[in-house]
């Protein structure tokens, strides 16, 4: 968990609407006391480009492709 940017619980994150999210600064989402994700709200085009480059780098290491809803439901239902 970061001491650099604010934190929000996953429960609170799910309550926010898109318009409300756009008004916020970047923050980390915490679930069960652990870092779940970092939400970047880019304030400039340069920051958005930089974040997309970092996301591409992270995706090259792992994670499931989107859309994954069907895959997740199949895994849950066994």
C-alpha positions in Angstrom: 0.0 0.0 0.0 1.2 3.4 -0.9 1.9 6.3 1.4 2.2 8.6 -1.7 -1.4 8.6 -3.0 -4.8 8.1 -1.2 -6.4 4.8 -0.6 -10.0 3.7 -1.0 -11.7 0.4 -0.2 -13.0 -1.7 -3.0 -16.5 -1.5 -1.5 -16.4 2.3 -1.7 -14.9 2.2 -5.2 -17.8 0.1 -6.5 -20.3 2.8 -5.2 -18.8 5.5 -7.4 -20.3 6.5 -10.8 -18.1 7.3 -13.8 -18.7 11.1 -13.4 -17.7 11.0 -9.8 -14.5 9.0 -10.6 -13.5 11.6 -13.3 -13.5 14.3 -10.6 -11.1 12.5 -8.3 -7.3 12.4 -8.1 -5.5 9.1 -8.7 -5.8 6.6 -5.8 -5.2 3.0 -4.8 -8.0 0.5 -4.3 -7.6 -1.8 -1.3 -9.4 -5.1 -0.8 -9.1 -7.3 2.3 -6.2 -5.1 3.4 -4.2 -5.7 0.2 -3.5 -3.5 -2.8 -6.0 -4.5 -5.6 -5.3 -1.8 -8.2 -4.1 1.7 -8.8 -6.6 4.0 -10.4 -4.9 6.7 -12.5 -7.1 9.7 -13.3 -4.9 11.4 -16.0 -5.0 15.2 -15.9 -3.1 15.6 -19.2 -2.7 13.8 -22.5 1.0 13.2 -21.6 0.0 11.4 -18.4 -2.6 9.3 -20.2 0.0 8.2 -22.8 2.5 7.4 -20.1 -0.1 5.3 -18.1 -1.1 3.4 -21.3 2.6 2.6 -21.9 3.0 1.3 -18.3 -0.3 -0.7 -18.7 1.0 -2.3 -21.9 4.3 -3.2 -20.1 2.3 -4.8 -17.2 0.0 -6.7 -19.6 3.0 -8.2 -21.4 4.0 -9.9 -18.1 0.6 -11.6 -17.4 -3.1 -11.3 -16.7 -6.2 -12.5 -18.6 -7.4 -10.9 -21.8 -10.5 -8.7 -21.8 -13.4 -9.6 -22.1 -13.0 -12.1 -19.4 -16.4 -12.1 -17.8 -17.3 -15.4 -19.4 -14.0 -17.0 -18.4 -14.4 -15.9 -14.8 -18.0 -17.2 -14.6 -16.9 -20.5 -16.0 -14.1 -20.8 -13.5 -16.5 -19.9 -10.6 -19.1 -22.4 -11.7 -16.4 -25.1 -12.2 
